[in-house]
Amino acid sequence: MKVLFLSFNGFFDYNGISKKKLAQIKGIEELGYKVVNGYYTVHPENGHRFWMADDHALIDLGRGAWAKIRKRIDYKPLLTFIKNQQVSVVYIRSDHNATPFFVRFVKKLKQMGIKVVMEIPTYPYDQEYSTRKSKSILLIDRLCRKSLAKQLQAIVTFSNETEIFGQRTIRISNGIDFSSIRIKQYQHKPGELHLIGVAEIHYWHGFDRVVAGLRDYYRGDDQPFQVFFHIVGEFAGTRERDAILSLITENQLEKYVTLHGRLFGAALDKLFDLADMGIGSLGRHRSGITFIKTLKNREYAARGIPFIYSETDVDFEAMPYIMKVPADDSPVNIESIIDFFHKESWDASEIRKSVAHLSWRNQMQKVMEQLALLPDYEPLMDGK
């Protein structure tokens, strides 16, 4: 059986989403399926826009405004490829891009007898759109997404929702590609505590709460430990940058908060060797999310370090190596982090072993098994 894994962004070494998509493809391949990596990308040098199938260009859409429009309306090259290659399953990674043209594309796949599922990485997602431009894009998605959902066999979600946009869901966890994540080589420095947060930094990551906590900690009379926060990744926008940079500069925290920018490979491994605890999402309440299974929590566990988050992640709620903080905008209490870390000696290998079941192979197996059991496009409920 041949599967087309379809996404709407290219691939970059430093990008966590790129790594996730490649790991998902690898997980499906480990189940015995032939997988084609289909994606849209922009050439970094000449600006030409392409639909790709693995390393083969299906079509050069050109460059400029018309090329951007063609991306959203012209799916004929994909349809031709899918038909010629006898693809049986199309796995779509949603980019919140439901349009009449995309609905028609999926409907044609349905008419061809191809099973189509769509992964929605974060749900709900409306509150992630804050600018006037992004809200206009969201408006089109909101108008079309229920029509799109009707054409699908199911929606893959990392939430607890049993139904999204009127369509049944397949609920899985974000997975782990253990072969690409090196376990921490323990290097705890006495008298110091090193925190690490890795993300494309959005306001819902809540890293500002840690910086505000450091501000309060260093204002106190007694600091038994030097606590450092290493932020890895680029800021998603000026709001995130301004919120964190103003806290650093106004409170002279430059010694304790380091902005590393993008890191990957050996450089990231080295920083994780220094890190004692990971900082997950501390602001998901800002985007209206309570239940989520983030990639970052799983990477921290695979690295073998304890970590902190504020949402509900059912894969970790009972784990002894996680620390929960309130889902609000209060500064993180640094003393409580120090106490938590020192309550026991953490074994990196034991933490990693605890998430062995979260491999991408296991998670994608759930999708393929449930997809095989679903009848061909039987509607979930009449009239939806």
Backbone hydrogen bonds, N-H to C=O, Kabsch-Sander energy under -0.5 kcal/mol:
donor,donor_aa,acceptor,acceptor_aa,energy
3,V,34,K,-3.0
4,L,89,V,-2.8
5,F,3,V,-0.6
5,F,36,V,-2.8
6,L,4,L,-0.8
6,L,91,Y,-3.1
7,S,5,F,-0.5
7,S,38,G,-2.1
15,N,12,F,-1.2
19,K,15,N,-1.9
20,K,16,G,-2.2
21,K,17,I,-2.5
22,L,18,S,-2.1
23,A,19,K,-2.1
24,Q,20,K,-2.5
25,I,21,K,-2.3
26,K,22,L,-2.3
27,G,23,A,-2.3
28,I,24,Q,-2.2
29,E,25,I,-2.4
30,E,26,K,-2.1
31,L,27,G,-0.5
31,L,28,I,-1.1
32,G,29,E,-2.0
33,Y,28,I,-1.3
34,K,1,M,-2.0
35,V,33,Y,-0.6
36,V,3,V,-3.0
38,G,5,F,-2.4
38,G,36,V,-1.0
39,Y,52,M,-1.7
40,Y,7,S,-0.8
41,T,50,F,-2.3
43,H,48,H,-3.2
47,G,43,H,-1.5
49,R,62,G,-2.6
50,F,41,T,-2.8
51,W,59,I,-1.7
52,M,39,Y,-3.3
52,M,50,F,-0.5
53,A,56,H,-3.0
54,D,37,N,-3.4
56,H,53,A,-2.2
58,L,51,W,-2.9
58,L,56,H,-0.6
59,I,51,W,-1.2
61,L,49,R,-3.3
61,L,59,I,-0.7
62,G,49,R,-0.6
68,K,64,G,-1.6
69,I,65,A,-2.0
70,R,66,W,-2.7
71,K,67,A,-1.7
72,R,68,K,-0.7
72,R,69,I,-1.1
73,I,69,I,-0.9
73,I,70,R,-0.7
74,D,70,R,-2.8
75,Y,73,I,-0.8
79,L,75,Y,-2.3
80,T,76,K,-2.7
81,F,77,P,-2.0
82,I,78,L,-2.8
83,K,79,L,-2.3
84,N,80,T,-2.6
85,Q,81,F,-2.5
86,Q,83,K,-0.9
87,V,82,I,-2.1
88,S,2,K,-2.5
89,V,2,K,-1.6
90,V,115,K,-2.8
91,Y,4,L,-2.9
91,Y,89,V,-0.5
92,I,90,V,-0.6
92,I,117,V,-2.9
93,R,6,L,-2.8
94,S,92,I,-0.8
94,S,119,E,-2.9
103,V,99,T,-2.6
104,R,100,P,-2.0
105,F,101,F,-1.8
106,V,102,F,-2.4
107,K,103,V,-2.4
108,K,104,R,-2.0
109,L,105,F,-1.7
110,K,106,V,-2.3
111,Q,107,K,-2.2
112,M,108,K,-1.4
113,G,110,K,-1.6
114,I,109,L,-2.2
115,K,88,S,-2.1
117,V,90,V,-2.2
118,M,154,A,-1.5
119,E,92,I,-3.7
120,I,156,V,-2.4
128,E,125,Y,-1.9
129,Y,126,D,-1.7
130,S,128,E,-0.6
135,K,131,T,-2.3
136,S,132,R,-1.4
137,I,133,K,-1.4
138,L,134,S,-2.3
139,L,135,K,-1.9
140,I,136,S,-1.2
141,D,137,I,-1.8
142,R,138,L,-2.9
143,L,139,L,-1.8
144,C,140,I,-1.4
145,R,141,D,-2.2
148,L,144,C,-2.3
149,A,145,R,-2.5
150,K,146,K,-1.6
151,Q,147,S,-0.7
151,Q,148,L,-1.3
152,L,149,A,-1.3
153,Q,116,V,-3.1
154,A,116,V,-0.8
155,I,168,R,-2.0
156,V,118,M,-2.2
157,T,170,I,-2.2
158,F,120,I,-0.6
164,I,167,Q,-2.4
167,Q,164,I,-2.1
169,T,162,T,-1.2
170,I,155,I,-2.4
171,R,169,T,-0.5
172,I,157,T,-2.3
172,I,170,I,-0.6
176,I,358,L,-1.6
178,F,176,I,-0.9
180,S,177,D,-1.8
181,I,178,F,-0.9
182,R,180,S,-0.6
184,K,303,R,-3.5
186,Y,184,K,-0.8
187,Q,273,D,-0.8
192,E,189,K,-2.1
193,L,226,Q,-2.4
195,L,193,L,-0.6
195,L,228,F,-3.2
196,I,277,M,-2.0
197,G,230,H,-2.6
199,A,232,V,-2.4
201,I,199,A,-0.9
201,I,234,E,-2.1
202,H,200,E,-0.6
205,H,202,H,-1.9
206,G,203,Y,-0.9
209,R,206,G,-1.7
210,V,206,G,-0.6
210,V,207,F,-0.8
211,V,207,F,-1.7
212,A,208,D,-2.6
213,G,209,R,-1.6
214,L,210,V,-2.3
215,R,211,V,-2.2
216,D,212,A,-2.0
217,Y,213,G,-2.4
218,Y,214,L,-2.7
219,R,215,R,-0.9
220,G,216,D,-0.7
220,G,217,Y,-0.9
226,Q,191,G,-2.6
227,V,225,F,-0.6
228,F,193,L,-2.8
229,F,256,Y,-3.2
230,H,195,L,-3.0
231,I,229,F,-0.6
231,I,258,T,-2.9
232,V,197,G,-3.1
232,V,230,H,-0.6
233,G,231,I,-0.5
233,G,261,G,-1.8
236,A,201,I,-2.8
241,R,237,G,-2.0
242,D,238,T,-3.2
243,A,239,R,-2.1
244,I,240,E,-1.8
245,L,241,R,-3.0
246,S,242,D,-2.1
247,L,243,A,-0.9
248,I,244,I,-2.0
249,T,245,L,-2.8
250,E,246,S,-2.4
251,N,247,L,-0.9
252,Q,249,T,-1.0
253,L,248,I,-2.6
256,Y,253,L,-1.4
257,V,253,L,-2.1
258,T,229,F,-2.4
258,T,256,Y,-0.5
260,H,231,I,-2.7
260,H,258,T,-0.8
261,G,231,I,-0.6
267,A,264,F,-1.0
269,D,265,G,-2.3
270,K,266,A,-2.4
271,L,267,A,-1.5
272,F,268,L,-2.3
273,D,269,D,-1.7
274,L,270,K,-1.1
275,A,271,L,-1.6
276,D,194,H,-3.3
277,M,194,H,-1.7
278,G,306,P,-2.3
279,I,196,I,-3.0
280,G,278,G,-0.6
280,G,308,I,-3.1
282,L,205,H,-2.2
283,G,204,W,-1.5
286,R,283,G,-1.9
287,S,284,R,-1.4
288,G,285,H,-1.3
289,I,284,R,-2.2
292,I,312,T,-2.1
298,R,294,T,-1.0
299,E,295,L,-2.1
300,Y,296,K,-2.5
301,A,297,N,-1.9
302,A,298,R,-2.4
303,R,299,E,-2.3
304,G,300,Y,-1.1
305,I,300,Y,-2.2
307,F,321,Y,-1.6
308,I,278,G,-2.0
309,Y,323,M,-1.7
310,S,281,S,-2.0
311,E,281,S,-0.5
312,T,290,T,-2.8
313,D,311,E,-0.6
314,V,312,T,-0.5
316,F,313,D,-2.5
317,E,313,D,-1.2
319,M,316,F,-2.1
322,I,319,M,-1.2
323,M,307,F,-2.4
325,V,309,Y,-1.6
328,D,326,P,-1.9
332,V,209,R,-2.1
334,I,332,V,-0.9
337,I,333,N,-1.2
338,I,334,I,-2.3
339,D,335,E,-2.4
340,F,336,S,-2.3
341,F,337,I,-2.7
342,H,338,I,-1.9
343,K,340,F,-1.3
344,E,341,F,-0.7
346,W,344,E,-0.6
348,A,346,W,-0.7
351,I,347,D,-2.0
352,R,348,A,-2.2
353,K,349,S,-2.3
354,S,350,E,-1.4
355,V,352,R,-1.5
356,A,353,K,-1.6
358,L,355,V,-1.9
359,S,356,A,-1.0
360,W,176,I,-1.5
363,Q,359,S,-1.9
364,M,360,W,-2.8
365,Q,361,R,-1.6
366,K,362,N,-1.3
367,V,363,Q,-1.2
368,M,364,M,-2.5
369,E,365,Q,-2.6
370,Q,366,K,-2.2
371,L,367,V,-2.6
372,A,368,M,-1.8
373,L,369,E,-1.1
374,L,370,Q,-1.0
374,L,371,L,-0.6
377,Y,375,P,-1.1
378,E,375,P,-0.6
384,K,381,M,-1.6
